[in-house]
């Protein structure tokens, strides 16, 4: 499997979590209570799976390989993806802070959660679309099969080192569980 295909496959899980997060956000806007455990599990998914694992694969491995192949970082698609990764981290920081307030029963916390999740959802959906339909296509044109295979093997190392054995599968179980609860 190409390294880029692995990243696209991971995007499918991220998009599912964004759908779940959108439903949770809508419930919070309507004044409904949301299970704090679910919020913390989603936060962990976003911090660990999306940022620590997926974004690390891109930032530490794919993007440098693309630069070596001649795709510019500054004023190019790689630079834009890095800016968007940082923007996402800012929304996650706001989400983490809002969840703590929600846990402590602060009245405006639900609105802050909804605001941060909505901004994050819009950003990440557009970001994923750009990566899947522009950046990864460029990667497939510029990175030969040998480099793609090397990247795929290095991705496995990142996964083991950054999140540990079995954590990927745990996140998929979480996605299935939350999908049943929020999207049925």
Buried (B, 14 or more C-beta within 10 A) or exposed (E): EBBBEBBBEBBEBBBBBBBBBBBBBBBBBEEEEBEEEBBBBBBBBBBBBBBBBBBBBBBEBBBEBBBEBEBEBEEBBBEBBBEBBEBBBEBBEBBBBBBEBBEEEEEEBBBBBBBBBBBBBEBBBEBBEBBBEEBBEBBBEBBEEEBBBBBBEBBEEBBEEBBEEEBBEBBEEBBEEBBEEBEE
